[in-house]
Amino acid sequence: MRRTERFPVAGANSLWHVYKTVPFWKVVRNFIIIQLARYTPFLALKSWMYRVFLRMKIGEETSVALMVMLDVMFPEKISIGRNTVIGYNTTILAHEYLIKEYRLGNVEIGNEVMIGANSTILPGIKIGDHAIVSAGTLVHKDVPAGAFVGGNPMRIIYTKDELRERWQDDPIYGKNPKKP
């Protein structure tokens, strides 16, 4: 179950009330920073921009690929662990504006997580350490640590134990990986 806070609105849909929920100039500033970072090929600079200007928690050696779209309104609700890869054109949302309400939720991405290209992560989601999210996945519920998930709707393809068994003889991911 996603962990979001719900805020009802009266009258027009919740997006019509957007600047009652988040300051206009914050959105403008965040938009500019996110757009600059989307095209920045320097990973350390991109992570620094996210930490300093967007107040995100980004772990060391984390790689956010080109064209990743972060939540423009509430990026400070996103945290990404150490040595994680966020694939090309992934969208990470911490809000959703609906007809009669809007919702906010933290997104927690663990350490050494791999998120494939063109995935979408919804608000209120936790992705456990060492998880793998297949390309093009809609992450609409929590991902257990070490699991391999994919699809729309997302489902568990391999559990942590099944994945370990599949990879036991793999020269890179197996029990005794060969060091380069």
C-alpha positions in Angstrom: 0.0 0.0 0.0 1.3 3.4 -0.9 1.9 5.8 2.0 0.4 9.1 0.9 -1.2 12.0 2.8 -4.6 13.0 1.4 -5.8 16.6 1.1 -9.4 17.1 0.0 -10.3 20.2 -2.2 -13.7 21.9 -2.9 -14.9 23.1 -6.2 -12.6 22.8 -9.2 -10.1 19.8 -9.5 -7.1 19.8 -7.2 -4.6 20.9 -9.9 -6.7 24.1 -10.4 -5.6 24.9 -6.7 -2.0 24.1 -7.3 -0.5 27.4 -6.1 -2.4 27.1 -2.9 -0.5 23.9 -2.2 3.0 24.9 -3.4 4.5 28.3 -4.0 4.7 29.4 -7.6 8.3 30.5 -7.4 9.4 27.2 -5.8 7.9 25.4 -8.9 9.7 27.8 -11.3 13.0 27.4 -9.5 12.7 23.6 -9.3 11.6 23.4 -13.0 14.7 25.3 -14.1 17.1 23.2 -11.9 15.5 19.9 -13.0 15.6 20.8 -16.7 19.3 21.8 -16.4 20.1 18.5 -14.6 18.1 16.4 -17.1 20.6 17.3 -19.8 23.8 17.5 -17.6 26.1 14.6 -18.5 28.2 15.1 -15.3 26.8 12.8 -12.7 28.5 14.4 -9.7 27.3 17.8 -10.7 23.7 16.5 -11.2 23.7 14.9 -7.7 25.1 18.1 -6.2 22.4 20.2 -7.8 19.7 17.8 -6.5 21.2 17.9 -2.9 21.8 21.7 -2.8 19.0 23.2 -4.7 16.2 20.7 -4.4 17.0 19.4 -0.9 16.9 15.8 -2.0 18.8 13.0 -0.2 21.1 11.4 -2.8 23.7 8.7 -1.8 27.3 8.7 -2.9 28.1 7.2 -6.3 24.4 7.3 -7.4 23.9 7.7 -11.1 20.8 9.6 -12.4 20.7 9.1 -16.2 19.8 11.7 -18.8 16.2 12.9 -19.1 15.1 11.6 -15.6 12.1 13.7 -14.6 11.9 14.4 -10.8 8.8 15.7 -9.1 8.9 19.5 -9.8 6.7 20.4 -6.9 8.0 18.3 -4.0 11.5 16.9 -4.9 12.5 17.1 -1.3 10.3 14.1 -0.6 12.5 11.9 -2.8 15.5 10.1 -1.3 17.9 7.8 -3.3 20.4 5.6 -1.6 24.1 4.9 -2.3 25.4 3.4 -5.6 22.0 3.3 -7.2 21.2 3.7 -11.0 18.1 5.6 -12.1 17.6 4.8 -15.9 17.0 7.1 -18.8 13.7 9.0 -18.9 12.4 7.6 -15.6 9.8 9.7 -13.8 9.7 9.9 -10.0 6.6 11.5 -8.5 6.0 12.6 -4.9 2.6 14.1 -5.6 -0.6 13.4 -7.5 -3.4 15.9 -8.2 -6.8 14.2 -8.6 -10.3 15.6 -9.1 -11.4 15.9 -5.4 -8.1 15.6 -3.6 -4.3 15.8 -3.9 -1.9 13.4 -2.3 1.7 13.7 -1.2 4.0 10.9 -0.3 7.7 10.2 0.2 9.6 8.1 -2.3 12.4 6.1 -0.7 14.8 4.3 -3.1 17.4 2.1 -1.3 21.1 1.4 -1.8 22.4 -0.4 -4.9 19.0 -0.3 -6.7 18.7 -0.5 -10.5 15.8 1.2 -12.1 15.4 0.6 -15.8 14.7 3.2 -18.4 11.2 4.7 -18.9 9.9 3.6 -15.5 7.5 5.6 -13.4 7.5 5.6 -9.6 4.4 6.9 -7.9 4.3 8.8 -4.6 4.5 6.9 -1.3 6.7 4.1 -2.6 9.6 2.4 -0.9 12.1 0.4 -3.1 14.3 -1.9 -0.9 18.1 -2.2 -1.1 19.5 -4.3 -4.1 16.1 -4.3 -5.9 15.9 -4.3 -9.7 13.0 -2.6 -11.5 12.7 -3.6 -15.2 12.5 -0.9 -17.9 9.1 0.5 -18.5 7.7 -0.5 -15.1 4.9 1.4 -13.3 6.0 1.2 -9.7 2.6 1.5 -7.9 3.5 -0.5 -4.7 6.5 -1.2 -2.6 9.4 -3.3 -3.9 10.9 -5.7 -1.5 14.7 -5.6 -0.9 16.5 -7.8 -3.5 13.5 -8.4 -5.7 13.3 -8.2 -9.4 10.1 -6.5 -10.5 8.6 -5.4 -13.8 5.5 -4.7 -15.9 2.4 -2.6 -15.8 0.9 -3.4 -13.5 4.1 -4.2 -11.7 4.6 -7.7 -10.4 7.4 -9.6 -8.7 9.3 -11.5 -11.3 11.9 -13.0 -9.0 12.2 -12.8 -5.2 15.5 -12.1 -3.6 16.0 -15.9 -3.0 15.0 -16.9 -6.5 17.3 -14.3 -8.0 20.2 -15.5 -5.9 19.6 -19.0 -7.1 19.4 -18.0 -10.8 22.7 -16.1 -10.4 24.7 -18.5 -8.3 27.0 -19.5 -11.2 27.1 -16.0 -12.8 30.7 -14.7 -13.0 29.6 -11.2 -12.1 26.6 -11.6 -9.7 27.2 -15.1 -8.4 28.5 -16.4 -5.0 32.2 -15.8 -5.9 32.2 -13.0 -8.5 35.4 -12.4 -10.3 37.0 -9.0 -9.6 38.0 -7.0 -12.6 
